Amino acid sequence: MGIRQGQLAKAFGGVSTSLISSWENTEKPVSPPVKRLEAYATLFATRRSWTGGSLRVLTLEELTDDERDQRKELLDELLWLREGNEPEPAEPEVVDLWTFEEVDQRITIVCAPLPEEYRRNLVYADPESADFVSLYTYADPDALIELFGHIRARNPDNPVTFRTSNELTADDYTGHLVLLGGVDWNTVTKVVINRADLPLEQVGRAVDAEHGGFRVQENGQPRLIEPRLDAQGHLVEDVAHFYRGVSPFNRKRTVTVCNGMYGRGTLGAVRALTDNRFLDRNTAYVRDRFAGEESFSIISRVPVIGGQGLTPDWTLEENRLHEWPEVAK
């Protein structure tokens, strides 16, 4: 509900924010008096405590029967904890794939530079303009913003930066690399996929397929996995590729590719492991499906509805178009 300590103190009446903070201190907590635990239980027994942008503790007479039952359950637990009992151990948190174990190790997100023909008439992408904004020179900025914030939050002790593929330094190559976008524009993606010796190939647009695709081998036969467009040329389904493996530039670091035939595919590959609604299940699927593998790859469909790409659910078989390594038979 986004409740702050100051709002809680005001709702309780006559309580300072510092006192609330002392009750919530995980290192040396101060036990709240019973009447304050009763207020906590009443407040969190119902969402009606938060109405019209303000917070208040309802009277017992205002609570419904269900809310009173919820209050009793909460209060019993709080009183039990106040006596020094330990709560039941929680289920272990699923550590997502964007949490890197090494502290102080460089993590670099690499985007393609937006081609000149797409920024020629864009004043914000012109370095000579007073309105110049460097991010307008990046391809896939929506995927970059989504992923940069997530990786920073998951790795507070690691330097996280982003650059275009033509701005990389030698040190960037030997840290953790995260590549956004495909071989049409991101030259580093092309280099990494070739060095990783993946059993698939990204076919650029207008090479030997109008909208490109991912060529894979299935039962010894090549198959081209393509995006789908309607008769008017509107994208109705993109293709997303997620690859994680040992870096070819430093075996103690990783390289990750989030790629699509179009921007919504790249964003879909990112959001598969950042979207809170799908993160846990997709992460659990990857860890179970590719347990023990140093490198793996998933190609999935990204439906596009009303111009918006939807987050792929990897636990649904119909969404997974190709996986590597294959399941041992």
C-alpha positions as CSV (number, residue, x, y, z in Angstrom):
1,M,0.0,0.0,0.0
2,G,3.1,2.3,0.1
3,I,2.5,3.4,3.7
4,R,5.3,5.5,5.2
5,Q,6.3,5.6,8.8
6,G,5.3,9.2,9.1
7,Q,1.8,8.4,7.9
8,L,1.6,5.4,10.4
9,A,2.7,7.6,13.2
10,K,0.0,10.2,12.4
11,A,-2.7,7.5,12.1
12,F,-1.8,6.0,15.5
13,G,-1.8,9.5,17.1
14,G,0.7,10.7,19.6
15,V,3.5,8.5,18.2
16,S,6.7,9.7,16.7
17,T,8.2,8.5,13.5
18,S,11.4,7.6,15.4
19,L,9.4,5.3,17.7
20,I,7.8,3.6,14.8
21,S,11.3,3.1,13.3
22,S,12.5,1.5,16.6
23,W,9.7,-1.1,16.4
24,E,10.7,-1.9,12.8
25,N,14.5,-2.0,13.4
26,T,15.7,-5.5,12.4
27,E,19.0,-5.2,14.3
28,K,17.7,-4.1,17.7
29,P,14.0,-3.9,17.7
30,V,12.0,-2.4,20.5
31,S,8.8,-4.4,21.4
32,P,5.7,-2.2,20.8
33,P,3.1,-2.1,23.7
34,V,0.1,-4.4,23.3
35,K,-2.2,-1.5,22.5
36,R,0.0,-0.5,19.6
37,L,-0.1,-4.0,18.3
38,E,-3.8,-3.9,18.5
39,A,-3.7,-0.7,16.3
40,Y,-1.4,-2.4,13.8
41,A,-3.8,-5.4,13.6
42,T,-6.8,-3.2,13.1
43,L,-5.1,-1.0,10.5
44,F,-4.0,-3.9,8.4
45,A,-7.1,-6.0,8.8
46,T,-8.8,-3.9,6.0
47,R,-7.9,-1.8,3.0
48,R,-10.6,0.6,4.1
49,S,-7.9,2.0,6.5
50,W,-6.6,3.8,3.4
51,T,-9.2,5.9,1.9
52,G,-9.2,9.2,0.1
53,G,-5.4,9.5,0.3
54,S,-5.4,9.4,4.1
55,L,-4.7,6.7,6.6
56,R,-6.7,6.0,9.8
57,V,-7.4,3.2,12.3
58,L,-11.0,2.2,12.1
59,T,-13.0,1.5,15.3
60,L,-13.9,-2.1,16.0
61,E,-17.6,-1.3,15.4
62,E,-16.7,-0.2,11.8
63,L,-15.1,-3.6,11.0
64,T,-17.1,-6.3,9.2
65,D,-17.1,-9.8,10.5
66,D,-14.5,-10.9,8.0
67,E,-12.3,-7.9,8.9
68,R,-12.6,-8.8,12.6
69,D,-11.5,-12.3,11.9
70,Q,-8.5,-11.0,10.0
71,R,-7.7,-8.6,12.9
72,K,-7.8,-11.5,15.4
73,E,-5.4,-13.5,13.2
74,L,-3.0,-10.7,12.8
75,L,-3.1,-9.8,16.5
76,D,-2.5,-13.4,17.6
77,E,0.5,-13.5,15.4
78,L,1.9,-10.2,16.6
79,L,1.5,-11.1,20.2
80,W,3.1,-14.5,19.6
81,L,6.1,-12.7,18.0
82,R,6.3,-10.2,20.9
83,E,6.9,-13.1,23.3
84,G,10.1,-13.8,21.4
85,N,8.9,-16.6,19.2
86,E,10.5,-17.1,15.8
87,P,8.3,-17.1,12.8
88,E,8.1,-20.2,10.6
89,P,10.9,-20.2,8.0
90,A,9.8,-18.6,4.8
91,E,10.1,-20.2,1.4
92,P,13.5,-19.5,0.0
93,E,13.5,-16.6,-2.4
94,V,14.1,-17.4,-6.0
95,V,17.3,-15.5,-6.9
96,D,16.7,-14.1,-10.4
97,L,19.2,-14.3,-13.3
98,W,20.0,-10.6,-13.0
99,T,21.6,-11.0,-9.6
100,F,25.4,-11.4,-10.0
101,E,27.2,-12.9,-7.1
102,E,30.5,-11.1,-7.4
103,V,30.8,-7.7,-5.7
104,D,32.4,-4.7,-7.4
105,Q,32.4,-6.4,-10.8
106,R,31.5,-4.3,-13.8
107,I,28.2,-5.0,-15.5
108,T,27.7,-3.3,-18.9
109,I,24.5,-3.1,-20.9
110,V,25.2,-2.7,-24.6
111,C,22.7,-1.2,-27.1
112,A,23.1,-0.6,-30.8
113,P,23.4,3.0,-31.8
114,L,20.3,4.2,-33.6
115,P,21.2,4.3,-37.3
116,E,21.8,7.7,-38.8
117,E,18.8,7.6,-41.1
118,Y,16.4,7.3,-38.2
119,R,17.9,10.2,-36.2
120,R,18.6,12.5,-39.1
121,N,15.5,14.7,-38.6
122,L,15.4,14.2,-34.8
123,V,16.6,17.4,-33.1
124,Y,17.2,15.6,-29.8
125,A,19.6,13.2,-31.4
126,D,21.7,16.0,-33.0
127,P,24.8,16.7,-30.9
128,E,24.9,20.2,-32.3
129,S,21.4,21.0,-31.0
130,A,20.9,22.7,-27.7
131,D,18.2,20.1,-27.0
132,F,20.5,17.1,-27.5
133,V,19.7,14.1,-25.4
134,S,22.2,11.2,-25.8
135,L,19.6,8.5,-25.1
136,Y,17.9,9.4,-28.3
137,T,20.9,8.0,-30.1
138,Y,20.3,4.5,-28.6
139,A,18.3,1.7,-30.1
140,D,15.9,-0.1,-27.8
141,P,15.7,2.6,-25.1
142,D,12.5,1.0,-23.6
143,A,14.4,-2.3,-23.0
144,L,17.4,-0.4,-21.7
145,I,15.4,1.6,-19.1
146,E,13.5,-1.5,-18.0
147,L,16.7,-3.5,-17.5
148,F,19.1,-0.9,-16.2
149,G,16.9,-0.1,-13.2
150,H,16.3,-3.8,-12.4
151,I,20.0,-4.7,-12.6
152,R,21.0,-1.7,-10.5
153,A,18.4,-2.7,-7.8
154,R,19.6,-6.3,-7.7
155,N,23.3,-5.4,-7.7
156,P,23.8,-2.4,-5.4
157,D,27.5,-3.1,-4.9
158,N,28.4,-3.5,-8.6
159,P,29.1,-0.7,-11.1
160,V,26.3,-0.9,-13.7
161,T,26.7,1.2,-16.9
162,F,25.3,1.3,-20.4
163,R,26.9,2.1,-23.7
164,T,26.4,1.8,-27.4
165,S,28.3,-1.0,-29.1
166,N,30.7,1.4,-30.7
167,E,31.6,2.9,-27.3
168,L,32.8,-0.2,-25.5
169,T,36.2,-0.2,-23.8
170,A,38.5,-3.3,-23.3
171,D,37.4,-3.5,-19.7
172,D,33.8,-3.5,-20.7
173,Y,34.3,-6.6,-22.8
174,T,35.9,-8.6,-19.9
175,G,33.1,-7.8,-17.4
176,H,29.6,-9.1,-17.4
177,L,28.1,-8.1,-20.7
178,V,24.3,-7.7,-21.4
179,L,23.5,-7.2,-25.1
180,L,20.2,-5.6,-26.3
181,G,19.1,-6.0,-29.8
182,G,20.0,-8.1,-32.8
183,V,22.5,-8.5,-35.5
184,D,21.0,-5.9,-37.8
185,W,22.3,-3.1,-35.7
186,N,24.2,-4.4,-32.6
187,T,27.6,-5.6,-33.9
188,V,28.6,-7.0,-30.5
189,T,25.6,-9.3,-30.5
190,K,26.7,-10.7,-33.8
191,V,30.2,-11.3,-32.6
192,V,29.1,-13.0,-29.3
193,I,26.6,-15.3,-31.0
194,N,29.3,-16.4,-33.5
195,R,31.8,-17.0,-30.7
196,A,29.3,-18.8,-28.6
197,D,28.9,-21.4,-31.3
198,L,25.1,-21.5,-30.8
199,P,23.1,-24.0,-33.0
200,L,21.0,-21.1,-34.3
201,E,21.4,-18.1,-36.5
202,Q,19.7,-14.8,-36.6
203,V,18.7,-13.9,-40.1
204,G,18.7,-10.1,-40.6
205,R,15.8,-8.4,-42.2
206,A,15.7,-8.4,-46.0
207,V,18.5,-10.9,-46.2
208,D,16.7,-14.0,-47.4
209,A,13.5,-13.4,-45.5
210,E,11.6,-10.1,-45.6
211,H,11.3,-9.7,-41.8
212,G,14.2,-11.9,-40.8
213,G,13.9,-14.6,-38.1
214,F,15.9,-17.2,-36.2
215,R,17.1,-20.2,-38.2
216,V,17.4,-23.3,-36.0
217,Q,18.0,-27.0,-36.5
218,E,15.2,-29.4,-35.6
219,N,15.6,-33.1,-36.3
220,G,18.4,-32.3,-38.7
221,Q,16.3,-29.9,-40.7
222,P,16.6,-26.1,-40.8
223,R,13.6,-24.1,-39.6
224,L,13.1,-20.3,-39.8
225,I,11.2,-18.9,-36.8
226,E,9.7,-15.6,-38.1
227,P,7.8,-12.7,-36.7
228,R,4.2,-12.3,-37.9
229,L,2.7,-9.1,-39.5
230,D,-0.8,-8.5,-40.8
231,A,-1.7,-7.5,-44.3
232,Q,-1.3,-3.8,-43.4
233,G,2.2,-4.4,-42.1
234,H,1.4,-4.2,-38.4
235,L,3.4,-6.4,-36.1
236,V,1.1,-9.0,-34.4
237,E,3.7,-11.3,-33.0
238,D,7.4,-10.8,-32.5
239,V,10.1,-13.4,-31.7
240,A,12.3,-13.0,-28.6
241,H,15.7,-14.7,-28.0
242,F,17.3,-14.9,-24.5
243,Y,20.8,-16.4,-24.2
244,R,23.0,-16.7,-21.2
245,G,26.4,-18.2,-21.3
246,V,30.0,-18.0,-20.2
247,S,31.7,-14.9,-21.7
248,P,34.0,-15.7,-24.6
249,F,36.2,-12.8,-23.4
250,N,36.5,-13.8,-19.7
251,R,35.4,-17.3,-18.5
252,K,34.7,-15.9,-15.0
253,R,32.1,-13.6,-16.3
254,T,28.8,-14.0,-18.3
255,V,27.3,-12.7,-21.4
256,T,23.6,-12.3,-21.9
257,V,21.7,-11.5,-25.1
258,C,18.2,-10.1,-25.1
259,N,17.2,-10.0,-28.7
260,G,14.2,-9.8,-31.0
261,M,13.5,-9.3,-34.7
262,Y,11.9,-6.0,-33.7
263,G,12.0,-3.8,-30.6
264,R,9.1,-5.5,-28.9
265,G,10.8,-8.8,-29.1
266,T,13.9,-7.4,-27.4
267,L,11.7,-5.8,-24.7
268,G,9.9,-9.2,-24.3
269,A,13.1,-11.0,-23.8
270,V,14.0,-8.5,-21.0
271,R,10.6,-8.5,-19.3
272,A,10.5,-12.3,-19.2
273,L,12.9,-11.9,-16.2
274,T,12.0,-8.4,-14.9
275,D,8.2,-8.4,-14.9
276,N,7.1,-9.2,-11.3
277,R,4.1,-11.1,-12.5
278,F,6.3,-13.6,-14.5
279,L,9.8,-13.3,-13.0
280,D,9.5,-16.0,-10.3
281,R,7.9,-18.6,-12.6
282,N,10.2,-17.9,-15.5
283,T,13.3,-18.0,-13.3
284,A,12.2,-21.2,-11.7
285,Y,11.5,-22.7,-15.1
286,V,15.0,-21.8,-16.3
287,R,16.8,-23.1,-13.2
288,D,14.9,-26.4,-13.4
289,R,15.1,-26.9,-17.2
290,F,18.8,-25.9,-17.6
291,A,20.1,-27.1,-14.3
292,G,23.9,-27.5,-14.5
293,E,24.2,-26.0,-17.9
294,E,26.8,-23.2,-18.4
295,S,25.0,-21.8,-21.4
296,F,21.4,-21.9,-22.6
297,S,19.0,-20.3,-25.0
298,I,15.2,-19.8,-25.3
299,I,13.4,-18.5,-28.3
300,S,9.8,-17.5,-27.4
301,R,6.8,-15.7,-29.0
302,V,5.8,-12.2,-28.0
303,P,2.2,-11.4,-28.9
304,V,1.6,-7.8,-29.8
305,I,-1.8,-6.4,-28.8
306,G,-2.7,-2.8,-29.5
307,G,0.9,-2.1,-30.4
308,Q,2.1,-3.4,-27.0
309,G,4.3,-6.5,-26.7
310,L,3.2,-8.9,-23.9
311,T,5.6,-10.5,-21.5
312,P,6.2,-14.2,-22.5
313,D,5.4,-16.9,-20.0
314,W,8.0,-19.5,-20.5
315,T,6.1,-22.1,-18.4
316,L,3.6,-22.4,-21.3
317,E,4.9,-24.8,-23.9
318,E,3.2,-23.1,-26.8
319,N,5.2,-19.9,-26.0
320,R,8.6,-21.7,-26.2
321,L,9.5,-22.0,-29.9
322,H,13.1,-23.4,-29.5
323,E,15.3,-24.3,-26.5
324,W,19.0,-25.2,-26.4
325,P,20.5,-27.5,-25.1
326,E,17.8,-29.9,-26.1
327,V,16.3,-32.2,-23.6
328,A,18.2,-35.5,-23.4
329,K,16.3,-38.4,-24.8
